[in-house]
Amino acid sequence: MDFYDHYAAYRDSGIPRQIESATDGDVQRALGKQTLAPEDFLCLLSPAAEPHLEQMAQKAHALTVAQFGRTMVLYTPLYLSNFCTNSCLYCGFNQNHCIVRRQLTLTEVEAEARAIADTGLKHILILTGDAPAIASVDYIAGCCEVLGRYFPAIGMEIYALSQADYRRLIESGVDSLTLYQETYNEALYSRLHPKGPKRDYRFRLDAPERACRAGMRAVNVGALLGLDDWRQDAFFTGLHAHYLQNRCPETEISVSLPRMRPHVGDYQPGCIVEDRHIVQAMTALRLFMPRAGITFSTRESARFRDRLLPLGVTRMSAGSCTAVGGRTDKANSTGQFEISDERTAPEMVDMLRRAGWQPVFKDWQGLGV
């Protein structure tokens, strides 16, 4: 069975009804367990769990400190290209939007790398639009060869690839993958992706496992909360991560809980996701998957990210920029979405230390780096 079989079995069992029918007793039983089943995770995402958020937060904090200590890995994104052949309704890089399209030359990649390295950050996440004929695997591999001179850890958040292409990029220096399914609602996914290669739901859904099979050190999955009912997408995100953790134990599995942010275009969220919903999703996820990393990006405000520190987060972005070449040429780029937390890397380090957390610049080093 692949993950789609697991997804379909739960989808067809009536997840909305199960969420709404969960009782206070169901939640209390889930909170009393050491190891949670997917059904327990579902209970903790339900409206019935809302009165228990404080208890969930306390347990999530204890589990996080036990597994990860009081540490926080810092990273920053680097956008290589915003050319795209998709028409995703919710994305600022949609091919139909009239924005400045750019792709960095290797010289420009090095300039951006120097600007980031000067901040002390060692973990980088490279991103592109979905335009394989332009931002090709060979192009990305060339960028990684440049970036490898500056960063011991290179993650990527690009279009879904074959297992062979993942292997190719691993050989060029990539060690981690972030890939959002966007929404696990298959019918809605088709409506949100009317044109382009990203329209293939199954190919994208299976991509994280292909990356694991190719030898990727770490894989991070998520859904863009707000596209569909947040409880359902949070459940299937956790189910996907749980499947990968059990199926590919040699790979470090983590989860992101990104929330929709303003962007070029006029697409409006299908579901309003409030701060308390993010807290519930995060704490439920930590109780379900104690060993999973949890990433929170600068999509969220500085104040909210500071409040989330004790509740399960293990990785945060800092000094972010969502525009291609935006660190060295701010005038000629359009960002994929608006950043909410604009603090620099030194400011993030200062905040973490004052809060009693240890900022981690490097937690991984490959052979020969």
Order of alpha helices (4+ residues) and beta strands (2+ residues): alpha-alpha-alpha-alpha-alpha-beta-alpha-beta-alpha-beta-alpha-beta-alpha-alpha-alpha-beta-alpha-beta-alpha-beta-alpha-beta-alpha-beta
